[in-house]
Amino acid sequence: MPLLHLVARPLLSSLFVGSGLDSLRDPGPKAEMAGPFLDRLRATLPALPDDDVQLVRVNAAVQVGAGALLALGKTPRLAALALAGSLVPTTLSAHAFWEHEEGQARSAQQVQFLKNASVMGGLLAVAGSAGRRKRDRKGPSRRCPWARSSPRP
């Protein structure tokens, strides 16, 4: 694993592990914040459980588990995709800046929304690049008979 990945993956995952542990310890405030969003979501997905605290705990468990896997470099694509999926409801429920009037509250929520969007970009980059070096080292694909087995001059 390149040195860059050894440093970047734990840094990226630390946000999720810390936040997930916090939510597991005390899910009440986040469940209260997520309540209105979850109520709107239940109109579209009626199979969604009614217990907001349970949903916050499940999301937190995904963040802790996938964050740990990403930090350790174990199944980084799957871990990054799971974290990206867990980030969507968090971002839409906690940082809906469009629901605030103009001013400091709206600006602060917009910054947090954009921060989460940036983290989402990093996770998608990990999901798209993890394991690429292994494929590149294997040489040409067996499905491509005209591919060169040696580098071009």
N, C-alpha and C positions, 0 to 999 in steps of 0.2 A: 504494500500500500504506500503510495507516495506520501512524503512528509506533509504536503499541503492538506491531504485528506485526514491525516492523523491529527492535525490541528483544527481544521475547519469543521469536521463532523461533531466533535464534542462541543465546540462553541455554538454551533447552530442548534444542537439538541438541548443545551443547558436551559434555554428559555422554556422549553416544554416540560422537562423533568421538574424544574422548580415550580412552575405554575401548576402542573398536574398534582404534585405533592401537596401544595397549598390547598387546592380544590378538594383533594381527598380528605385532608384534615378538617376543613370547614367548608362544606359545599353550600351552606345556606345562602350567603350573600350572592354567590354567583348564580344560584338557582333563582333567586329573587330577580336578579338583573335579567336573566335569560327568559323568565316567565312570559312576558308579552310576545317575544319572538317565537317561543315554542307554541304559544296559543295560536298564532297566525300560521305556523307550520303545520299544526294538527288539522287545520282546515283542508290542507292539501294532502297530508299523510295521516289519515285517521288511525292507522295502526300504531302510531307513535305512542309510547306509554304516557300516562297522565302524570306520573311522578317526576317532577322537574329535578328534584334532588338526585334521583336515580340516574337520570340522563346526564347530569353534571358529573356524577361519579364515574359513569361509563366513559365519558369524554376524557376525564382526568386520567383514568386507567390507561386509555389508549395513548395519551400523551406521555405518561411515565414509561410505559412498556416500549413504545416505538422510539421514544427519545433515547432510552438506554440502548436499544438495538442499534440505532444510528450512531451513537457515540462510540460503541464498540466495533462498528463496521460490519455488523452481522445483518444480513439481508437489507442493505442500505436502500435499495429501490423500494421495497415494500414498506420499510419503516418511514421513508420520506413521503410516500404516498399516503400512508395512514396519518402522518402528522399534518399533511396538507389538508386532508379531509376533516381532521379535527379542528383545524384553524378556521374553516368556513363558518360554522355556527357561532364560534367564539367571536369572530370579527363582526358578523352581521348582528349579533345580539348586544354586544358590549360597546361597539364603536360605530353605531348608526348616526354619523354626524349630520346626515340630511334631516334628521328629526329634531335638531336643535336650531334655535334662532341664531341669527348672526351674532358673533361675539367670541369671547374666550372659550366658552364651553364647546362651541362648534369647532373652533380651530384646534383645540386640544384633541377632540375626538377624530378630527380629520387626520391629524398627525399620527394618531394611534392606528387608524384604519390603513393609512399608507405604509406605516411600519409593518403591519401584518401582511399587507400585499407584497412588500419587499421580501419578507421572510418566506412567503409563499413562492416567490420567484426562486429563492435559493433552494427551497425544498424540491421544486420541479427540476431545477438544474441537477441536483443530486440524483433524482429519480431517472433523469435522462442520460446521465453520464456514468453511473455506477456500473462497474463491470466492463466498461468499454475497453480498457487496457488489456484485459484478459483476452477478449476477442481479437484485438489487434495483434497480439503476440502469436496467435495460433497460425497466422499466415492466411493465404487466400481460402475463400470458401470452396468447399468441395462441389458445391452446386454450380460453380462458375469455372468451366474447364479452360477458358482462355486466360484466366488470371495468372499473372506471373508469380512464380515462387521465390524469385530473387528481386532485390530492389532494382529500380531503373538506374541506368548509368548516369 
